[in-house]
Amino acid sequence: MSYSAKHRRNVNYRSHSFGIPVKSGASEATKVQVVTSLDEFDALHDPWNTLLDKGSGSIFQKFEWQRSWWRHFGETNRNTYLHIIVVEISGTTAAIAPLQIEKMRAPGLPSLRVLSFLGGKLTDYLDFIVHPRFEKEAIESIAGHIGEARSLFDVISLTEIPEHSPTSRILFDILQASGLQGTRFINEYCPRVALGPTWEATLGSMDSSRARRISRRIRLISRDHETHFEVLTPSEDITGAMREFIRMHQGRWKKMGELGVFDDERVVKFHLEVAEQLQEWVFLAFLCIDGVRVAADYCFLFRGTLSYYLNGIDCPEDLMKLSPGLVVHSSCMQEAIRRGAHSFDFLRGIEQYKYDLGAADIPNWSVLLYSGSASRIRLLHRVYLVLDSVKKRGKKEIALFRHEIRKDGLLASSTLRFLASRLRTVLVDSHTKISQPEKPIYMSQRSQTDH
C-alpha cells in the first residue's frame, strides 16, 4: 500500500474528540482530510489561495510559495512525505495545515520522524491557513488530528509561527493536555518598523540621533553622485532582474569568504520560480549610483507590509562608506509609504542595522512536542539538531578558511591568527548550540545576555 493510501483518512470530529472539548449541541460536522499526493496537493491551488484571501496570512502562505518549495526541496527527498491537513466545516474549507513528515537519519542512530511545516528554513513565517470565522474550532480540529495520528511521527516541530497568530497557543495547550510533552518558546525575532503616513512622520517617530544619521547618509550619497532609485514593474523581465540581484548578493558574501544564500542551486531555482509566480507582489528595488546598480533589496509588498527578504551590494569600497545598504532600505521605506504600506518588516534576524532604522522586535514562536518515550526522543532529536548544525557550520568554516588562504597564504601569521580566532568562536558557539540546539545560536546567546 502506498504512503498516500495508507495515511489519508477522513475523520468526523462529532464522534471523535481526541482530547478536544466537544461543544454540546454542535450542529456542524467537522471533516478532516490528509493530503499526501502531488495530485491532491495541486488540486488545492484555488481553495488554498481563496482561504488565504479571507484570513491574515503572509505572502509565505501563498500556494505558489509552498508548492514551489515542495517541488525543489520535498519531492527530491526520499525521506520526506506530505501531510497536509484540510479541515472542512459545514461544506466550507475552514483550514489548511501545510505539513510534512520527515524521517531524519544518520549512521549509527535510530531514525526519527518529525512533523513540521512545509517551507523549511527559507520561509520567515509559517502557519496554518485558517478561515477567521472558524479560527478556534479549525485549529482544535487540526490539533485533534495530530493527537490521533501521533503514531506516525516522534516529534512535532512547528517553527516561525507569527506573534499575532493563535496557532501556537491553542495547538500547544491541546496537545500538551492530551499527554504530549514539550515546550512553546520564542525561536526568532522579526524586527519591524511602523511606517507613518509620510517619510517625515516615520523619521519623527524614531530616536532623533538615528533619524539624523539616516537623513545625513541620504544627503551625502546624493551630494557627490548622481543617484537613482528604481523598483521593477510587473511588465519588466523579473527573471533577468532576479539573476542580477542574485549575482550582487553572492558577490558581496563571496568577497567576505561566506557562502551566501544562493550557494545552493536549488535555492536559486526556487526563488526564480516564486518571483515569476508572485510577481504581482515582488518588490525588487535597485539603488543606482552614477548609472550603475550598486545595491538591491528583494522584498514583497503584501497586505500593507513591505517584507524585506534579502539584499545585495556590488560597489567599490570608497562607496561603501556612504552606506548604500542603509540608503536602499530607506528608499524602499519611502516608496512603500507612497504605495500605502503601514509597516516595513525586516523578517528574521537581529542584525544591528535593522534597529538603526528604527525597528522593534516582533517574536516568532515554536511548538516542540515529543510523542512516545519523551526523554529518549528529546535526546535523540537534540543529537540530530546538533549534527545538522555541525554539517552546516563545517561548510561555512571551510569557505572562510579557503578565503583566508587565497588572501594571505597558508602559512601567513594573519592566517594563523584567523584560525585561532575562528577556533575560539566555534568552541563558544558549539557550547551554546549543544545547550539549546532548537534555537539559532544568536538567539540563545541573546537570551543569556538578557538574563
LUMFITI-37411 format. One record per atom (N, C-alpha, C): residue in one letter; x negated, y negated, z negated. Coordinates in steps of 0.05 Angstrom, whole numbers, plus 5000, padded with zeros to 4 digits. Each point is the difference from the previous one (the first is absolute). Example, Ala and Ser with C-alpha at 12.3 -4.5 7.8 and 13.67 -1.06 7.14 Angstrom:
REM residues 2
A473651144844A501849765000A498249765000S500749795014S498449764999S501549784986
***
This chain:
REM residues 451
M498350245000M501749765000M498249755000S500749805016S498449765002S500349834974Y498149824996Y500249824977Y502649845002S500749915024S502449845003S502550154992A500250245010A502450164994A500150094971K497750054988K499850104973K500849794980H499249745005H500349804979H502249805005R501249995024R502249825005R502650104986R501349824986R502450094987R502049764997N502550064994N501949804993N500950064972V500249784983V500850034973V502349824994N502150104987N502249834992N499749944970Y499549754994Y499449934972Y502449974983R502450055011R502450014983R499950254983S498650215009S499950254985S497250064990H498049855009H497250054992H498849734990S499949974973S499049744990S497050014995F498850234995F497150024996F498949794982G501349974977G499049814980G501049725005I501649955021I501149745006I502749984987P500649794985P502749974989P502049975023V502150175000V502049995021V502449844989K500749795013K502249834991K502750155001S501449994979S502650135000S501849855018G501750155015G501849875018G498849915026A497550075005A498749915025A501650115024S500549835019S501650095023S498450045025E497549925000E498450025024E497950234998A500050185019A498050215001A497449895010T497850084988T497449925009T498650245012K499149975025K498650225013K497149925005V498250204997V497249955004V498950205020Q498649895020Q498750175020Q497049944999V498450225004V497149965002V499150045029V498949805011V499050005028V497150105000T499550215015T497250115000T498950045028S501649955021S499050045027S499749735015L498450005021L499549755015L502649925014D501550185011D502549935014D501949864980E500250114976E501849874981E498949734991F497449984997F498849744994F500649805021D499650075025D500549815022D502949925002A501850184993A502849945001A500949794978L498249954981L500749814979L499549715008H498949955024H499149735007H502249794996D502350045011D502149804998D501149984971P500950224988P501049974972P497949894981W497550075004W497849904983W499849705001N499849885024N499749715002N502549854993T502350135006T502649884992T500149984969L499250214987L500050004970L498049794990L497749985012L498049804991L501149725003D501549955022D501149745004D501949914978K501350204987K501949944979K498649954973G497650114997G498649984974G497949794999S498050044982S498049794996S497250115004G499750205017G497350125005G498249825016S497550085002S498049845014S499750115029I498249875015I499450085027I498850295000F498850074977F498750274999F502050224997Q502549944995Q502150204999Q501550035027K499249845020K501250045026K499450285011F501950115015F499750265011F497450025016E499549795016E497750015019E497450034984W499749854978W497650034984W499750284989Q502150104988Q499950264987Q499650235021R501449985022R499850215020R497250005013S498949765005S497349995012S498050104980W500349944975W498150104980W500050315001W502450125000W500150295000W498850125026R500449865022R498950105025R496950024999H498849804988H497049985000H498750144976F501550024978F498750114976F501450244988G502550065008G501450224990G500250245018E500749955025E500450225019E497550165005T497649884998T497550145004T498950134975N501449974978N499150114975N501550264994R498750225001R501450264996R500950044971N499049844982N500750034972N502249804991T501249865019T502049804993T502750065014Y502249974985Y502650075010Y502049774994L501749955019L502149804995L502050104978H500949814984H502050064980H501749744996I501349915022I501549754999I502850064989I500749874979I502650044987I502049795010V502350105010V502149825010V502450044982V501049784988V502450014983V502349885015E502250145000E502549905012E502149984979I501349774998I502249974981I502549915015S502150174999S502549945013S499749935029G498350165014G499649975028G498149785008T498849864980T498149785006T497250084992T498149945017T497250054993T499249814978A499650104976A499649834976A497149974994A498350195007A497149984994A498450195016I497649925006I498050185013I497449984984A499050224991A497550014985A497950135019P498249835011P498050115019P497650134986L500350264996L498050154984L498750225016Q497850104989Q498550225011Q499050184978I499450245006I498650184981I497350075012E497949934986E497350055009E498750214982K498850205013K498650214985K497049924999M499149934976M497249924996M498450264997R497750015014R498350244999R497149914997A498450174986A497149974998A498850264993P497650065010P498750264994P499850054970G500850244992G499750074972G502249904981L502049855011L502149894984L502750115010P501950034981P502750075009P501249775016S501750065019S501349795015S502149864983L500749755007L501849844985L501949865019R502650034995R502149885017R500949744988V499849795017V500649734990V502349885016L502149914987L502249855013L499349714999S499949875024S499249725001S501549865023F499749745001F501349845022F498550055026L501449985022L498749955026L498749734999G497949965016G498849735001G497249994988G499650174979G497350034989G498749744993K497350005002K498449774991K500149765018L501250025024L500149775018L502449824995T501850084982T502549864996T500149874973D500649744999D499849854975D502550024983Y502350055012Y502550044985Y501350265009L500650174982L501350265006L502550024981D502150105012D502550014983D502150165015F502150074985F502450115012F501549775014I501450075022I501649805014I502950054991V501249804986V502550054986V502149795007H502450095005H502249825005H500649864973P500149735000P500449864974P502650074986R502050095015R502650074987R499850264984F498050175008F499850264986F497350044986E498849784993E497250014991E499550204977K501449974978K499550174977K500850295006E502350045011E501050275006E498150145020A499149865020A498350125020A497350084989I498849834984I497450074988I500350234980E502250004986E500550234982E500350265016S501249995023S500450245016S497350105011I498249815008I497350085008I498550134977A500249874977A498750124976A501150284994G502650035004G501250264995G498950215019H499849935025H498850195019H497250074993I498349794994I497250064993I499950184975G501749954980G500050184977G500850285007E501950035018E500950275008E497950145017A498549855016A498050115019A497250014988R499749984974R497449984988R498250245005S501250235008S498350235006S498449975025L500749795017L498649965025L497449844997F499649884977F497649834996F499150014971D497549934996D498950004973D499849724988V499649805018V499649724991V501949825016I501249814986I501549785013I498349754997S499049895022S498349775000S501149795019L501649824989L501349795017L498849734992T498549895019T498549764994T501049765016E499049764993E500549755014E503049935001I501550064978I502849924999I500249714991P501349835015P500149714994P501249944973E499149784989E501049914974E503049964999H501249905022H502849935000H501850255003S498850235008S501550245005S500750144974P502550114998P500750164976P499150295002T498850075022T499350285005T498350124978S497749884993S498250124982S501250044973R501549814990R501250034973R502250214999I501949995019I502250205000I498950285005L498250035019L498950265007L498550124977F498249844988F498450104978F501750084976D501949834993D501750074977D501550265004I501150045023I501650245005I498250255000L497849985015L498350245002L498650064974Q499349804984Q498850054974Q502150144982A502549905001A502150124984A500650295008S499450075025S500550275010S497750194992G497949904986G497950174990G497349975013L499849845022L497449955012L498449814983Q497450054999Q498249834984Q498349825019G499549764991G498349825016G500149714990T499649815018T499949724993T500949825022R500849764993R500649795018R498249774994F498649895020F498049804995F499649825023I498849774995I499249815021I497550105014N500150055026N497750115014N498549795017E501449785006E498849795017E501349744994Y498749785009Y501349745000Y499949895029C502249875007C500249865026C500349704994P497849855000P500149724995P501849855021R501649824990R502049875018R500149704994V500349845022V500349714997V502949935007A501249854981A502749895006A499749755017L501150015024L499849775019L502249804995G499249745000G502049794997G501349945027P501849805000P501349935025P498049865020T497849904989T497949875017T497350104990W498049955017W497250074992W499249824977E500749755000E499349824978E501350094974A502550095001A501350114976A498650254990T499150175018T498650244993T497449934986L498449825011L497549914988L500649884972G502249854999G500649874975G500750194977S500850245007S500750204980S497550154989M497749965014M497550134992M498549834979D498150134988D498149864983D498749785017S499749764989S499049775016S497350045012S498250134985S497350055011S500050195024R501850204998R500350195023R501149855024A502049844995A501349865023A498049815013R498449874984R498049825012R497950155016R499250234990R498050165014R501150105027I502550095000I501250095025I500149775021S501049784991S500349775018S497249915010R498050004983R497349925008R498950195021R500450264996R499050205020R501349965027I502649955000I501449955025I499049755014R499549794985R498949755011R497250045012L498350144984L497250035008L499850155026I501550225003I499750175024I501049865025S501849814997S501149865023S498649735005R498349924981R498649745003R497850025021D498550225000D497750025018D500550195023H502450135000H500550205021H502849975011E500450085024E502750015012E501350264991T502149984985T501350244989T502850035011H500850255002H502650075011H501050254987F502650004992F501250234987F502250105018E499950265005E502050125018E501150264988V502650045005V501450254992V501050135025L499450265002L500950155024L503049995003T500949955024T502950005005T500950275010P502750064997P501050275008P499550065030S499649805017S499650055028S497150065007E498149964981E497250045006E499250294996D497650075009D498950274999D499250074972I501750144985I499450074972I497750204998T499950195019T497950204998T497249875004G499849835019G497449875005G499249824976A501949854989A499549834977A499250174976M501450224996M499350184977M497250115003R499350085024R497350115004R497949784994E500549755007E498149794993E499949964970F502350014987F500149974971F498450234987I500450255009I498650234989I497049975003R499249905024R497149955004R498949804980M501549784995M499249804981M499850114972H502050164992H500150124973H497650194996Q499750185019Q497850194998Q497249875001G499849805017G497449865002G499249884975R501949874986R499349874974R499150204980W501450234997W499250194980W497550165007K499650055026K497650145008K497549834994K500349735002K497749834994K499150034971M501950074983M499450034971M499450294993G500050185020G499450284995G502450164992E502449885000E502450144992E501350145024L501850184995L501350155022L502249855014G501549854985G502349865011G502550185002V502349884999V502550165001V500350165025F499049905022F500550135026F497750185008D498450094981D497950195006D501150275008D502550064991D501450245007D501749955025E499550145021E501449965026E503150044997R500850174981R502950034995R501249744990V498649854984V501049754990V500349805023V498150005018V500149835024V502550065016K500450255006K502350085017K502749944986F500050054973F502449944985F500849715002H498149824995H500649715000H500649895028L498750115020L500749915027L502950085006E500850234991E502750105005E502149844985V499649964974V502049864984V500149705008A497749895007A500149715009A501749975025E499850195018E501749995024E502950054993Q500650194983Q502850074994Q501349794982L498449874983L501149804982L499249715007Q499549965026Q498949745009Q501849774992E502650044998E501849794992E499349884973W498750164983W499349914973W497049964996V498450085020V497149974997V499349705002F498349914981F499049734999F497050015001L499050005025L497150035004L498949725007A498449894982A499149725002A497049995004F499149805016F497249965005F499349714994L497749964987L498949734997L497749975020C500349805017C498049955021C498449754993I497350035003I498249774995I498449965026D500249765011D498649935025D500750205022G502550085001G501050185021G499550294996V498950084977V499450284995V501650104976R501250245002R501450124977R497950094980V500249894975V498050064980V501250144976A502649984996A501350134977A502850085008A501050214988A502750105006A501350124976D502649974998D501750134980D502150185014Y500150244991Y502050195010Y502250034979C502349895006C502249984980C502650105012F502150014983F502750065009F501849794987L501749885017L502049814990L502750155000F501050064976F502450174997F501549904976R502649945004R501849924979R498949774983G498949805014G499149764986G497450024985T498650225003T497450034988T497950065021L497849854999L497750065018L498150174984S499750255009S498350204986S497450025015Y497949934986Y497350015011Y498850274997Y499450145022Y499050274999Y497050025000L498749875020L497150015003L499049755014N497449944997N498949785016N497550095014G499149835018G497650045015G498549745004I497450004997I498449765004I497650065017D499649835021D497850035018D498949735007C498249894983C499049745006C497149984990P498549805010P497249974991P499949934970E497750064988E499649964971E500449704993D499349825017D500249724993D503049914997L501850155014L502849944997L501350144976M498750214990M501150154977M500249824976K498249814997K500049824977K502549825000L501349985022L502549845003L502550154992S499650254992S502250174990S502250045021P499350125023P502150045021P502250194990G499350194982G502150184990G502149854984L499149824982L501949844985L501749825018V498749895021V501449825018V502150155016V499450245009V502050155016V502350094982H499450084975H502250064981H501849764996S498849774995S501549754996S501749935024S498850045024S501549945025S502450195003C499650254992C502250195002C502349924980M499249914977M502049914981M501649765011Q498649815012Q501449775011Q501950085023E499150185017E501850095021E502350164990A499550164979A502250154987A502149824989I499249784987I501949804990I501649885022R498749945023R501549895023R502150195010R499450264996R501950215010R502050084979G500049864977G502150054980G499350204979A497550094999A499250214980A499949874972H500550174980H500049904972H497750124984S498550195011S497850114985S497850115019F497649994990F497650115014F498950234983D500350245009D499250244985D497350105009F498049994982F497350105006F499850304999L502250144993L500050294997L497950094981R499250265001R498450124979R497249884999G498950004975G497349914996G499949744984I498049984982I499849784982I497549835006E499449965025E497749845008E500449714992Q497849874992Q500249734989Q501149805019Y499550035027Y500949795019Y503049985000K501450214992K503049994999K500949814978Y498750014978Y500749834978Y499149715005D497949975016D499149735007D502149865017L501850165013L502149885016L502750004984G499850034974G502449974983G501750244996A499050245006A501650244997A500350084971A502250134994A500650124974A500550305004D499250164980D500250295002D502950104999I500750185018I502550145000I499350305000P500950154980P499150284998P501450205019N498650205007N501150245013N499950224979W502050175000W500350214980W499650285012S499150184983S499750285007S501550184981V501150225010V501250214984V498450255004L498950114978L498350245002L501050204980L501050235011L501350204983L498950285008Y500150184981Y498950275004Y502150214995S500150195017S501950234998S498550244989G501450184987G498750254991G498349954975S497650125000S498149974978S498749725003A501149804987A499249735005A497149944994S499050104978S497249944993S498050115020R500550255009R498250125020R500249865027I502549945008I500449875026I498949714999R500349874978R498949734997R497050005003L498750194987L497150025002L499150065028L501450195014L499350075027L500449765019H502249864996H500549765017H497849794996R499149964976R497949804995R497450095014V499550264999V497650105014V500149945030Y502450055012Y500349955028Y499749705007L501149834983L499749715004L497149914998V498550114981V497249934998V498450105024L500650245009L498650115024L500649835024D502549915004D500649835022D498649734998S499849894976S498649754996S497050035006V498850234992V497150055005V499550015030K501850135014K499750035029K500049725014K501949844992K500249735013K497749824991R499350024974R497949834991R497350085013G499750265004G497550095013G499749885028K502149995015K499949885027K499249714998K501249864981K499449714996K497149964993E498950164981E497349964991E498050075022I500650215015I498250075023I499949785020A502349885006A500049785020A498449764989L500349934975L498549784988L497050065000F499250254994F497250074999F498849985028R501450105020R499049985028R499749715009H501949844992H499849715006H497549874988E499550074975E497749894986E497450095013I499950255008I497650115014I499549855026R502149975016R499849855025R499049724996K500949884978K499449724995K497149964989D499250174981D497449954987D498050235002G500950245009G498250235001G500450184976L499350265003L500550204979L498449954975L497449925003L498349984977L499649714990A501549825010A499849724991A500949984971S498849814985S500749974972S502949914997S500949845019S502849924999S501950235003T499350205016T501750245003T500050164974L497750024987L499950154975L501649864978R499949735000R501749854980R502950045007F500750005025F502750045009F501050274990L498450215004L500850274991L500450014970A498349884985A500349994971A502549864992S500749785013S502449854994S502550165007R500050135024R502350175008R500350234981L497850124991L500250234981L501449914974R499249774990R501349904975R503049965005T500649885022T502849955006T501650265003V498950195014V501450255004V500450154973L498049994983L500350134974L502249884983V500149735000V502249864985V502750075013D500249985026D502550065014D500950294996S498150185000S500650284996S501250054973H498949884980H501250024973H502849904999T500449775013T502749885001T502050185015K499150115023K501850175016K500750254986I498150124986I500650254986I502049964977S499849764988S501849954977S502949945010Q500249875023Q502649935011Q500150055031P499950255008P499850055029P502449925017E502349964987E502549935014E500149715008K498149834991K500049725006K497649925016P500249795017P497649895012P498049914978I497550025006I497949944980I500449714990Y500449815018Y500249724991Y502449964981M502250155004M502349984982M499350104972S498650234999S499250114974S498149814986Q498149895014Q498149814988Q501449754990R502049915016R501449764992R501650054974S501350234998S501650064976S498250024976Q497550105003Q498150024978Q499249724991T499649825020T499349724993T502349864987D502450045009D502349874988D500550084971H499150244993H500450094973H497549974983
***
